[in-house]
Amino acid sequence: MTDTLLPNGMKNSRGDSNYFRKGCNPFAQTGRSKLQNKRASLNQQIIKEMRMRAGAENLLKATSNNKVKEMVLLELSYVNANLQLLMGQLEGLNSSVEVYQNTHETANIPLIALGLKETKEINFSTPFKDFILEHYSEDGNSFEDEIADLMDLRQACRTPSRSEAGVELFAKYYSHLPLMESRFFAPNRQTGIFFTWYDSFTGVPVCQQNLSLEKASILFNMAALYSQIGTRSDRQTIVGLEEAISSFQKAAGVLNHLKETFTHTPSYDMSPAMLSMLIRMMLAQAQECLFEKTALPGIPNQFYSLMKMAQEASKVSETYDQVHQSMIQTPVKDNVPLFWSTMSQVKTNHYRSMAHYFVASALLDHQLGPNDDEDKQEKTLSQVYDRLPEGRCPLDILKKKDERERIGKAHIRRAILGHEEALRIYGLCHHLNKLEILEDILKASHQRSLKKHSENDEEEFTDYTEAPDIISKTEHKAEMEVPATTKVKVSDFFQRLGPLSVFSAKQRWTAPRTIRLRPEDRDLGFTLKGESPVQVVSLDPLCPAAADGLKEGDYIVAVGDTDCKWSGVSDVMRLLKDVNEEGIDIQVVSMMDSNPPMPTKSATFCGNLPKTYSMICLAYDDDDKNPKSRKVTKKSSFLSWGLKNKLKSASTLSLPTADHASTQPWNKPYPTFPSSSSYNNDSVLY
């Protein structure tokens, strides 16, 4: 299941062999690559069926022939049945959590990872070359290497390695998108490039001509990759658990950033309701890993330790209950896999039962002795309960043996009922039935509670007191974490076009004009300002350059054969100061004043699926206006002005395990979950 990396020793035009990032080989027969290939195949089949359905519906509206209508309705029934079948297969892929788990994981409850969104390959070559020629008046063929680099980077993002290198790959491409948008996506015209991404839950394609969908989908895949890193971590070690916690928190942070930044993305999986649910799920899994980290060294079989772990387990149960509640709300419930909803229910009941088991163990196994701190135990017990049964107080429960046993047995009964409910829900989902590890852990926990009940039920007991709820509390709450790699500093592929502040798709200029400069008494007749590119100001209307067509406000883009788009005043001055009487040719461009009309709406295609969450995204920014020309007072000659201007940069308990082959004793702190075969050590639990 290890990702295979493509060797890449290619160098870009700058000789940087590290530029090209490695993606996992899509042809490598890994579990994850097979899953993504199946997802891509299903997406194509779903598109085909939806097109057939759209055609049949149009024919049904257009025809008045009853025979034709009957045939079309029959065909529609077949198409809809096929669509339901394909959607079910896609849900099955989303339920395939085993391929994302650690290969050596045998003792922990599986976690859920997000699958990557699929996309179509895009050829930027022709549109970008045409735009460079038309808009920038340069030969687009000279930028073939830069365009190829960009396409290679995007292609690698389709198959990232499941590591920090894969996240960095997404961050690199995501950081290039604003630069690409500024260079080639004008607010008043379309480039003809369609970005197509498939919904990760429904397989429905969404297509747009602006970059909003591209940016949002890259962020979604970055969060999905973090979730896959988290599920692959080795949760039998502290280091692995810390990696899992950090990964799930970062996944939640990226999803929250996506939710706040791209509010109208026309895709089910990136709707606000779905993103809110996914954020809760990532944080719940982080909280579960925090609980496992606390329990990994072993849980001391002491009153205070057991009470603390009871509240920690109750916190995990509470977070999963919130996840389940968000999953059953409309419209999320129509698209979220049943497996996910069932898993959240199972974990809600499992960890709640675990909390009751810990409290029962603390009350039944530890009596208040003469050397114990009575006030401290009373305070601890009062903080565990929101309310106690009428007529009882914490001190009475601690001091009176009968009361202590009565409440303890009530907790163990609730633990047994909760574990039985978790097993019942587990049996209802056929996807969950494939997870033998989960079933083993649930059965081991149930057997452990039954054993505790039998040990303390020596005589007939008829007072069935209801055990109070346990207040959830944690010392380490899972929080969203926005990774620093969400956006990184990158070099513009197309920097040869000039500074982005001037040479962008928003600005319009004349084609480059050639001006012959001939100095008169060492005076060229104008002064320069700006850093790069330099701009002509204070032009003498009677100088030869003005007669040759030079205007105030022109930008100098070349002096002789030297490109000056990135040259400052000092550099240009150095090129011009030794001009002889024959003069020198310069190339200039003039800014064109224009007020672009409102852009046309970006084409959005959502697959013609009913109740599609869709909103048109406009590629328009109210702040994008052409710069106004500024009046400049007459200054000294070019040479005298330019010289003044330079450029400026013990006994323990362990959690239940499904590893029945393990021979380690219960009091050894390594295992995380209890084995159903090891319950005979009185000094340890779980």
VOGU-3710 file (C-alpha; in Angstrom, 3 decimals, decimal comma):
1> mtdtllpngm> 0,000/0,000/0,000  3,033/2,229/-0,116  2,839/5,053/-2,642  5,220/4,640/-5,560  7,017/7,803/-6,611  7,814/8,683/-10,176  11,528/9,351/-10,710  12,013/12,807/-12,139  15,405/14,169/-12,991  14,197/16,804/-15,410
11> knsrgdsnyf> 15,307/20,383/-15,044  13,427/23,516/-15,821  14,779/26,440/-17,824  16,497/27,771/-14,703  18,387/24,521/-14,134  16,497/23,768/-10,932  16,167/20,000/-10,700  13,977/20,289/-7,587  11,202/22,159/-9,299  9,207/19,191/-10,559
21> rkgcnpfaqt> 7,370/17,577/-7,672  6,855/13,831/-7,538  3,361/12,397/-7,602  2,511/8,768/-6,918  2,511/6,555/-9,967  -1,118/6,190/-11,139  -0,201/2,807/-12,647  1,224/1,455/-9,381  -1,000/-1,344/-8,089  -1,538/0,105/-4,623
31> grsklqnkra> -4,818/-0,067/-2,768  -5,283/3,686/-2,931  -4,453/3,977/-6,653  -6,864/1,139/-7,495  -9,569/2,919/-5,509  -8,976/6,216/-7,323  -8,964/4,456/-10,714  -12,319/2,841/-9,901  -13,640/6,240/-8,820  -12,553/7,818/-12,116
41> slnqqiikem> -14,194/4,999/-14,092  -17,449/5,386/-12,156  -17,401/9,134/-12,752  -17,273/8,579/-16,509  -20,147/6,079/-16,382  -22,225/8,482/-14,301  -21,649/11,246/-16,875  -22,780/8,924/-19,675  -25,982/7,939/-17,866  -26,786/11,544/-16,958
51> rmragaenll> -26,402/12,657/-20,560  -28,732/9,862/-21,636  -31,229/10,920/-19,006  -31,048/14,563/-20,045  -31,638/13,578/-23,690  -34,594/11,368/-22,789  -36,173/14,107/-20,672  -35,801/16,611/-23,513  -37,390/14,171/-25,960  -40,224/13,571/-23,523
61> katsnnkvke> -40,943/17,304/-23,413  -40,702/17,736/-27,167  -42,824/14,826/-28,396  -46,589/14,507/-28,424  -46,616/10,922/-29,719  -47,897/8,624/-26,982  -45,954/5,613/-28,264  -42,730/7,577/-28,212  -43,525/8,802/-24,709  -44,020/5,233/-23,473
71> mvllelsyvn> -40,683/4,159/-24,946  -38,902/7,186/-23,474  -40,419/6,588/-20,030  -39,268/2,974/-20,162  -35,770/4,070/-21,156  -35,762/6,651/-18,348  -36,583/3,957/-15,808  -33,566/1,922/-16,977  -31,285/4,968/-16,910  -32,409/5,987/-13,410
81> anlqllmgql> -31,906/2,427/-12,188  -28,387/2,393/-13,628  -27,656/5,754/-11,998  -28,794/4,458/-8,610  -26,568/1,420/-9,067  -23,546/3,563/-9,967  -24,194/5,891/-7,021  -24,312/2,855/-4,755  -20,979/1,632/-6,119  -19,463/5,067/-5,520
91> eglnssvevy> -20,776/5,000/-1,959  -19,106/1,635/-1,576  -15,780/3,168/-2,637  -16,234/5,954/-0,080  -16,843/3,225/2,510  -13,562/1,454/1,697  -11,637/2,744/4,681  -9,374/-0,295/4,991  -7,073/0,818/2,146  -6,296/4,052/3,997
101> qnthetanip> -5,358/2,438/7,336  -1,871/1,669/8,527  -0,729/-1,660/7,070  0,254/-2,932/10,535  -2,888/-1,645/12,279  -4,570/-4,528/14,112  -5,636/-3,081/17,459  -7,445/0,215/16,825  -10,880/1,204/15,581  -10,553/2,246/11,896
111> lialglketk> -10,777/5,933/11,015  -12,399/7,550/7,969  -10,350/9,268/5,262  -11,650/11,496/2,460  -11,068/10,351/-1,103  -9,432/12,781/-3,540  -11,610/14,651/-6,001  -10,977/13,579/-9,586  -10,406/16,061/-12,415  -9,921/16,075/-16,169
121> einfstpfkd> -6,572/16,798/-17,760  -6,279/20,335/-19,181  -4,119/21,582/-22,051  -3,128/25,197/-21,368  -0,828/25,401/-24,376  -3,006/26,806/-27,167  -5,140/29,224/-25,071  -2,115/30,648/-23,252  -0,024/31,019/-26,415  -2,888/32,826/-28,142
131> filehysedg> -3,417/35,088/-25,134  0,292/35,930/-24,915  0,353/36,867/-28,590  -2,879/38,862/-28,522  -2,657/40,508/-25,107  1,076/40,800/-24,432  2,173/41,100/-28,104  4,849/38,459/-27,608  5,559/35,151/-29,303  3,623/32,527/-27,349
141> nsfedeiadl> 5,849/29,732/-28,679  8,759/31,144/-26,672  6,844/30,243/-23,484  6,426/26,544/-24,259  8,704/25,468/-21,402  6,834/27,577/-18,842  3,455/26,281/-19,990  4,774/22,690/-19,890  6,041/23,248/-16,327  2,608/24,455/-15,225
151> mdlrqacrtp> 0,843/21,517/-16,876  3,297/19,055/-15,302  2,633/20,566/-11,880  -1,138/20,243/-12,302  -0,820/16,702/-13,609  1,282/15,696/-10,593  -1,470/17,069/-8,316  -3,819/14,409/-9,671  -1,714/11,661/-8,059  0,036/13,102/-4,982
161> srseagvelf> 2,126/10,974/-2,662  0,467/10,349/0,704  2,952/12,402/2,701  3,986/15,974/3,459  5,560/16,051/-0,019  2,078/15,549/-1,488  0,685/18,385/0,625  3,550/20,614/-0,497  2,711/19,723/-4,100  -0,862/20,958/-3,630
171> akyyshlplm> 0,389/24,104/-1,875  2,755/24,886/-4,758  0,043/24,609/-7,380  -2,483/26,485/-5,213  0,003/29,352/-4,842  0,518/29,472/-8,606  -3,203/29,851/-9,314  -3,508/33,564/-8,333  -0,473/34,340/-10,509  -1,980/32,416/-13,406
181> esrffapnrq> -5,315/34,163/-12,869  -3,692/37,602/-12,955  -1,722/36,775/-16,109  -4,366/35,093/-18,262  -7,884/35,510/-16,869  -9,183/38,959/-17,795  -12,401/40,095/-16,086  -14,059/41,021/-19,405  -13,307/37,913/-21,481  -13,160/34,145/-21,251
191> tgifftwyds> -10,085/32,091/-22,078  -11,992/29,056/-23,312  -10,391/26,848/-20,627  -12,882/24,669/-18,738  -11,931/23,296/-15,322  -13,855/20,075/-14,622  -13,946/18,412/-11,207  -16,050/15,486/-10,030  -18,005/15,507/-6,781  -16,312/13,077/-4,415
201> ftgvpvcqqn> -19,661/11,780/-3,067  -21,956/11,752/-6,103  -19,529/11,633/-9,035  -21,396/14,519/-10,689  -19,093/16,705/-12,819  -18,910/20,460/-12,220  -17,333/22,670/-14,862  -16,334/26,362/-14,740  -14,235/28,711/-16,845  -12,845/30,722/-13,953
211> lslekasilf> -10,398/29,526/-11,318  -12,694/29,512/-8,278  -13,574/25,840/-8,713  -9,905/24,947/-9,324  -8,752/26,706/-6,152  -11,526/25,225/-4,008  -10,950/21,699/-5,310  -7,203/21,875/-4,631  -7,938/22,935/-1,044  -10,432/20,066/-0,674
221> nmaalysqig> -7,840/17,573/-1,918  -5,249/19,033/0,442  -7,615/18,385/3,367  -8,376/14,906/1,994  -4,662/14,129/1,803  -4,167/15,256/5,413  -7,006/12,910/6,453  -5,313/10,028/4,599  -2,007/10,785/6,319  -3,868/10,698/9,644
231> trsdrqtivg> -5,526/7,345/9,004  -2,226/5,809/7,849  -0,337/6,834/11,005  0,763/4,094/13,396  -1,537/4,598/16,378  0,361/2,074/18,506  3,092/4,663/19,108  3,037/8,152/20,633  4,760/9,587/17,552  2,183/8,022/15,253
241> leeaissfqk> -0,713/9,290/17,352  0,729/12,796/17,406  1,039/12,679/13,610  -2,583/11,527/13,324  -3,832/14,257/15,687  -1,947/16,968/13,829  -3,110/15,674/10,426  -6,804/15,607/11,362  -6,582/19,064/12,939  -4,920/20,404/9,795
251> aagvlnhlke> -7,560/18,731/7,630  -10,247/20,507/9,663  -8,362/23,808/9,359  -8,073/23,542/5,561  -11,761/22,611/5,241  -12,731/25,582/7,399  -10,563/27,870/5,253  -12,309/26,450/2,178  -15,724/27,034/3,738  -14,968/30,661/4,625
261> tfthtpsydm> -13,161/31,570/1,382  -15,219/29,835/-1,325  -18,831/30,205/-0,235  -20,560/29,522/-3,573  -18,784/26,480/-4,979  -21,285/24,526/-7,116  -20,465/21,062/-5,812  -22,202/18,890/-3,195  -18,993/17,969/-1,394  -17,980/21,627/-0,941
271> spamlsmlir> -21,355/23,049/0,110  -21,339/24,823/3,507  -23,436/22,111/5,169  -21,218/19,277/3,918  -18,016/21,114/4,849  -19,352/21,791/8,364  -20,017/18,073/8,791  -16,566/17,122/7,475  -14,902/19,604/9,852  -16,729/18,031/12,810
281> mmlaqaqecl> -15,737/14,544/11,647  -12,050/15,467/11,358  -12,065/17,049/14,841  -13,896/14,028/16,296  -11,216/11,709/14,908  -8,517/13,981/16,310  -10,259/13,833/19,712  -10,385/10,036/19,475  -6,632/9,944/18,811  -6,048/12,256/21,787
291> fektalpgip> -7,960/9,775/23,951  -5,859/6,898/22,594  -2,682/8,872/23,274  -3,715/9,304/26,919  -4,511/5,597/27,237  -1,519/4,250/25,308  1,016/4,163/28,197  -1,580/2,345/30,270  -4,413/3,581/32,495  -3,481/3,410/36,204
301> nqfyslmkma> -6,069/1,334/38,069  -6,745/4,167/40,510  -9,878/6,098/41,443  -8,802/9,457/40,019  -7,289/8,029/36,821  -10,415/6,022/36,047  -12,687/9,016/36,628  -10,510/11,149/34,381  -10,583/8,569/31,575  -14,356/8,247/31,956
311> qeaskvsety> -14,784/11,939/31,187  -12,289/11,730/28,325  -14,238/8,838/26,775  -17,490/10,748/27,288  -15,968/13,674/25,378  -15,165/11,430/22,396  -18,714/10,047/22,493  -20,152/13,568/22,572  -18,122/14,716/19,552  -19,181/11,694/17,492
321> dqvhqsmiqt> -22,809/12,264/18,478  -22,526/15,799/17,095  -21,035/14,383/13,891  -23,933/11,942/13,548  -26,514/14,676/14,136  -24,970/16,778/11,348  -24,913/13,739/9,029  -28,654/13,111/9,314  -29,627/16,682/8,453  -30,831/17,687/4,980
331> pvkdnvplfw> -29,113/17,979/2,473  -26,109/16,170/3,949  -27,982/12,923/4,639  -28,830/12,546/0,928  -25,162/12,355/-0,047  -23,081/11,172/2,892  -22,279/7,425/2,773  -24,427/5,320/5,111  -21,197/3,722/6,315  -20,011/7,058/7,751
341> stmsqvktnh> -23,258/7,719/9,579  -23,341/4,193/10,991  -19,708/4,387/12,076  -20,373/7,628/13,976  -23,328/5,973/15,750  -21,236/2,945/16,676  -18,476/5,118/18,126  -20,972/7,292/20,014  -22,344/4,220/21,836  -18,964/2,521/22,205
351> yrsmahyfva> -17,192/5,424/23,899  -20,217/6,300/26,061  -20,262/2,698/27,295  -16,536/2,889/27,890  -17,076/5,961/30,104  -19,676/4,103/32,203  -17,325/1,135/32,516  -14,533/3,323/33,886  -16,834/4,931/36,477  -18,166/1,505/37,486
361> salldhqlgp> -14,612/0,205/37,920  -13,673/3,224/40,060  -16,684/2,752/42,360  -16,694/-1,050/42,608  -12,947/-1,703/42,815  -11,821/1,180/45,041  -13,378/1,709/48,461  -12,820/4,896/50,460  -10,054/4,035/52,936  -8,905/5,839/56,082
371> nddedkqekt> -5,827/7,180/54,295  -7,732/8,493/51,267  -8,453/12,180/50,770  -12,198/12,274/51,375  -12,695/15,848/50,185  -10,727/15,291/46,981  -12,703/12,157/46,080  -15,987/13,926/46,820  -15,008/16,831/44,581  -13,911/14,459/41,791
381> lsqvydrlpe> -17,170/12,497/41,917  -19,325/15,628/41,983  -17,553/16,895/38,837  -18,280/13,654/36,983  -22,067/13,933/37,401  -24,375/16,648/36,193  -27,011/15,450/38,629  -27,366/12,481/41,016  -30,454/10,343/41,722  -32,795/12,044/44,155
391> grcpldilkk> -31,801/11,695/47,771  -28,169/10,888/47,089  -25,022/12,984/47,436  -21,399/12,266/46,425  -20,219/11,803/50,001  -22,932/9,236/50,773  -21,990/7,235/47,688  -18,325/7,248/48,661  -18,837/6,344/52,353  -21,722/3,884/52,154
401> kdererigka> -20,719/0,574/50,611  -24,271/-0,311/49,565  -24,743/3,008/47,775  -21,358/2,747/46,124  -22,142/-0,745/44,803  -25,650/0,268/43,722  -24,405/3,166/41,591  -21,431/1,143/40,297  -23,686/-1,702/39,144  -26,008/0,807/37,492
411> hirrailghe> -23,062/2,118/35,480  -21,951/-1,360/34,421  -25,497/-2,144/33,246  -25,495/1,005/31,106  -22,107/0,007/29,729  -23,451/-3,436/28,722  -26,549/-1,959/27,086  -24,435/0,570/25,196  -22,056/-2,079/23,869  -25,024/-4,205/22,780
421> ealriyglch> -26,474/-1,219/20,936  -23,119/-0,589/19,217  -23,015/-4,233/18,064  -26,627/-4,044/16,854  -25,929/-0,922/14,758  -22,747/-2,535/13,460  -24,737/-5,491/12,164  -27,156/-3,254/10,220  -24,523/-1,856/7,822  -23,149/-4,356/5,305
431> hlnkleiled> -20,093/-2,138/4,694  -19,230/-2,241/8,413  -19,477/-6,036/8,375  -16,277/-6,083/6,328  -14,325/-4,536/9,219  -13,446/-7,534/11,364  -11,133/-5,433/13,522  -14,032/-3,196/14,569  -16,240/-6,195/15,364  -13,507/-7,800/17,479
441> ilkashqrsl> -13,004/-4,605/19,497  -16,752/-4,152/20,081  -17,143/-7,778/21,203  -14,089/-7,583/23,461  -15,436/-4,456/25,142  -18,851/-6,081/25,588  -17,341/-9,213/27,122  -15,242/-7,150/29,487  -18,336/-5,330/30,787  -20,225/-8,615/31,191
451> kkhsendeee> -17,320/-10,026/33,192  -17,283/-6,973/35,464  -21,042/-7,363/35,994  -20,777/-11,046/36,871  -17,984/-10,369/39,382  -20,166/-7,940/41,319  -23,558/-9,652/41,015  -23,125/-12,297/43,705  -26,696/-12,108/45,004  -30,103/-11,303/43,622
461> ftdyteapdi> -30,311/-7,569/43,024  -33,674/-5,928/42,373  -32,995/-2,206/42,870  -32,371/-1,118/39,267  -31,149/2,407/39,873  -30,605/4,408/36,698  -26,967/5,459/36,342  -26,603/9,233/35,844  -25,021/10,682/32,716  -21,300/11,427/32,780
471> isktehkaem> -20,142/14,968/32,076  -17,712/15,137/29,166  -14,413/16,799/29,924  -10,983/16,760/28,355  -7,587/18,200/29,141  -6,668/18,353/25,454  -9,418/19,486/23,103  -8,965/18,994/19,367  -8,756/22,356/17,599  -8,654/23,365/13,958
481> evpattkvkv> -5,138/24,063/12,739  -4,474/25,946/9,515  -1,179/24,553/8,191  1,547/26,946/7,176  1,808/25,126/3,851  -1,664/26,215/2,688  0,058/28,886/0,666  3,776/29,037/-0,048  6,038/31,439/-1,867  6,610/30,451/-5,488
491> sdffqrlgpl> 8,325/31,948/-8,533  6,017/33,091/-11,310  6,350/30,807/-14,328  5,629/33,726/-16,649  7,773/36,408/-15,049  9,389/37,089/-18,444  6,153/38,844/-19,367  7,095/41,576/-16,886  6,097/42,758/-13,391  2,635/41,483/-12,555
501> svfsakqrwt> 1,585/44,845/-11,130  1,699/46,253/-14,676  1,666/43,357/-17,134  -1,491/41,525/-16,110  -4,661/40,418/-17,847  -6,539/43,382/-16,361  -4,416/46,016/-18,114  -4,511/46,802/-21,828  -1,701/48,370/-23,840  -0,823/49,252/-27,352
511> aprtirlrpe> 1,503/46,970/-29,267  5,203/47,763/-28,640  6,392/50,760/-30,674  9,970/51,459/-31,671  11,271/54,949/-30,856  14,629/56,315/-32,016  16,424/58,296/-29,303  18,947/60,965/-30,395  20,387/63,078/-27,577  20,729/66,833/-28,019
521> drdlgftlkg> 23,388/68,380/-25,777  23,301/65,159/-23,708  19,598/65,707/-23,075  17,107/63,099/-24,315  14,145/65,388/-23,618  12,383/63,429/-20,839  12,822/61,980/-17,368  11,989/58,547/-15,973  10,271/57,294/-12,833  9,356/53,977/-11,259
531> espvqvvsld> 11,279/50,850/-10,474  10,316/48,293/-13,094  9,265/48,895/-15,737  10,312/52,547/-15,894  7,835/55,124/-17,123  8,404/58,258/-19,216  7,435/61,540/-17,540  8,036/65,245/-18,171  8,402/64,772/-21,900  9,582/67,786/-23,899
541> plcpaaadgl> 7,054/67,963/-26,785  9,742/69,476/-29,065  12,366/66,760/-28,538  13,129/64,245/-31,346  11,705/61,346/-29,296  8,321/63,082/-29,011  8,339/63,715/-32,725  9,007/60,003/-33,261  5,881/59,077/-31,246  7,014/58,913/-27,594
551> kegdyivavg> 4,304/59,948/-25,116  4,202/60,759/-21,436  3,225/57,685/-19,432  4,811/55,230/-21,862  6,602/52,223/-20,361  10,036/51,326/-21,717  10,112/47,574/-22,330  13,377/47,306/-24,281  16,516/49,335/-24,980  18,245/48,095/-28,099
561> dtdckwsgvs> 18,272/44,322/-27,820  17,985/44,349/-24,009  14,632/43,492/-22,391  13,885/46,144/-19,752  10,561/44,992/-18,262  12,305/44,130/-14,998  14,896/46,963/-15,166  14,828/49,908/-12,799  15,782/53,507/-13,466  19,469/52,919/-12,728
571> dvmrllkdvn> 19,670/50,014/-15,178  17,918/51,876/-17,983  19,999/54,993/-17,323  23,162/52,906/-17,614  22,028/51,667/-21,038  21,203/55,171/-22,291  23,909/57,379/-20,825  26,494/56,525/-23,505  24,162/56,912/-26,487  26,076/58,509/-29,372
581> eegidiqvvs> 24,762/60,913/-31,974  23,380/58,083/-34,101  21,008/57,286/-31,243  19,477/53,998/-30,103  16,121/52,284/-30,582  13,854/51,702/-27,598  10,530/49,886/-27,411  7,657/51,374/-25,487  4,022/50,489/-24,779  1,186/52,835/-23,869
591> mmdsnppmpt> -1,562/52,074/-21,390  -5,000/52,083/-22,987  -7,774/53,719/-20,997  -10,720/51,391/-20,963  -13,643/50,620/-18,734  -14,307/46,931/-19,258  -17,963/45,942/-19,330  -19,402/43,587/-16,764  -18,117/40,092/-17,477  -20,286/37,368/-18,822
601> ksatfcgnlp> -21,275/34,759/-16,316  -18,908/31,866/-15,991  -20,223/28,667/-17,488  -21,182/26,210/-14,739  -22,285/22,637/-15,372  -23,525/20,509/-12,507  -24,493/17,363/-14,321  -28,242/18,041/-14,450  -28,720/16,265/-11,128  -31,854/17,260/-9,147
611> ktysmiclay> -31,326/19,503/-6,129  -27,780/20,351/-7,110  -26,160/22,889/-4,813  -25,079/25,483/-7,350  -24,167/29,153/-7,509  -22,670/31,041/-10,443  -19,200/32,334/-9,600  -18,186/35,530/-11,345  -14,602/36,235/-12,298  -14,905/39,904/-11,508
621> ddddknpksr> -13,424/42,128/-8,874  -14,842/45,578/-8,189  -11,410/46,757/-7,131  -9,868/45,870/-10,487  -9,821/49,167/-12,295  -7,286/50,682/-14,635  -4,869/52,992/-12,854  -5,525/56,651/-13,354  -2,843/58,720/-14,962  -1,120/61,068/-12,564
631> kvtkkssfls> 0,109/64,526/-13,447  3,840/64,931/-13,038  5,559/68,288/-12,829  8,409/69,128/-15,178  11,675/67,716/-13,831  15,312/67,985/-14,749  16,710/66,087/-17,708  16,926/62,312/-17,725  20,644/62,022/-16,974  20,741/64,452/-14,068
641> wglknklksa> 17,560/63,010/-12,504  18,442/59,386/-13,011  21,762/59,664/-11,140  19,871/60,397/-7,921  17,629/57,367/-8,139  18,830/53,829/-7,228  16,903/50,569/-6,835  16,060/49,294/-3,111  14,673/43,612/-0,920  2,840/0,755/37,686
651> stlslptadh> -0,430/-1,254/37,662  -2,184/-0,153/34,560  -5,217/-0,694/32,360  -5,151/-0,830/28,602  -7,830/-0,224/25,993  -9,387/-3,278/24,263  -7,568/-4,847/21,336  -8,633/-7,004/18,457  -5,213/-8,681/18,303  -6,085/-12,081/19,761
661> astqpwnkpy> -2,643/-13,422/18,950  -1,016/-11,086/21,432  0,508/-12,788/24,441  1,367/-9,650/26,366  -0,030/-9,407/29,928  -2,716/-6,836/30,725  -0,452/-4,766/32,906  2,000/-4,200/30,048  1,428/-0,653/28,766  1,819/-1,400/25,028
671> ptfpssssyn> -1,616/-2,588/23,730  -4,344/-0,026/23,185  -7,542/-2,124/23,361  -8,436/-5,207/25,527  -8,343/-8,717/24,205  -11,333/-10,925/24,839  -8,943/-13,645/26,068  -7,305/-11,684/28,883  -9,606/-10,784/31,741  -8,089/-12,589/34,705
681> ndsvly> -5,807/-9,893/36,109  -7,479/-8,208/39,075  -5,128/-5,249/39,130  -5,826/-4,078/35,625  -8,840/-3,261/33,472  -9,622/-3,125/29,767
//
